[in-house]
Amino acid sequence: MKETIGVIGGGAWGTALALVLAEKGHGVALWMYEKDLAEETARTRENRTYLPGFSLPASVEVTPVLETAVKGKTVILSVVPSHTVRAVAKQFAPFLTDKAIIISASKGIEIDTLMPLSEVFKDTLPKPFHNRLCFLSGPSFAREVAQKMPTAVSLASYDPALGKKAQEIMSSSYFRVYTNADVMGVELGGSLKNVVAIAAGVLEGLGYGYNTMAALLTRGLAEMARLGAAMGANPFTFSGLAGMGDLVLTCTGGLSRNRALGVRLGKGEMLDDILKGAKTVAEGVKTAKAARELAKKYDVEMPVVEEVYQILYENKDPKQAVKDIMNRELREE
């Protein structure tokens, strides 16, 4: 069955998912916050700012008007940066169609409240929609999805039947969606891996090799699972696509914004200087602050997160951060 879908967020990931959905024959409206970008994309049929080189089919309506993208749609796919989710969800809530499925493809934790995005949506949307929320995460660079490279992701939901329907709506011959009942685990995996990816970039910028990277990925994953368990997630979720899969991709892939930022930090650049020239969001910068606070709140030891935080916000020397983490008290694995 074909759906009418509003994709909220016209960055690289939102644009790539709009392409996936349009190819399946769904009617797609792509909302872009920047009016100039929306008008240019509608005219050229290409998102030249965030995902150049890919033509949008005529079936994708590009609009800067949120009501146009949401009203009457059977599915809403939210792909805005995590720090804007609350504000944007508040704006589109009045236009939601009864029984619309809401899928979040954003990754992050709200800084002020320390809420995962599932709780932000529940705090923002009318109660009838709370059980109609789904959360998409996993190893997926937007450009490679747009290139139709085989990709597998995880979709978590509160309602198994609804999750199955969302899975069928989004899956294609090159975009395989697995369902998962662990909303908290899928969300945290997609958020926390960005912090570890910054650490991975720092190590590369410092010139360290494969041994060091393997240690980081393994111990970073352990931290993610520890915090997840403390917050009610299933630790086994972190062995799957939304955990280990996304961690490996974001820490080693050349298209990773968080890894790229970390490389520059490792080479001695300052965070403020890096952010000044950035047109896209490296979610790990904000998530590092939230993850550190969550570690304190739940009394979970997260040394990788702590060192990343100190590099980002306390100007700690990256070489010293590596020394400090290696010289911690010895213990069992």
Secondary structure, 3 states (H helix, E strand, C coil): CCCEEEEECCCHHHHHHHHHHHHCCCEEEEECCCHHHHHHHHHHCECCCCCCCCECCCCEEEECCHHHHHCCCCEEEECCCHHHHHHHHHHHHHHCCCCCEEEECCCCECCCCCCEHHHHHHHHCCHHHHHHEEEEECCCCHHHHHCCCCEEEEEEECCHHHHHHHHHHHCCCCEEEEEECCHHHHHHHHHHHHHHHHHHHHHHHHCCCHHHHHHHHHHHHHHHHHHHHHCCCCHHHHHCHHHHHHHHHHHHCCCCHHHHHHHHHHCCCCHHHHHHCCCCCCHHHHHHHHHHHHHHHCCCCCHHHHHHHHHHHCCCCHHHHHHHHHCCCCCCC
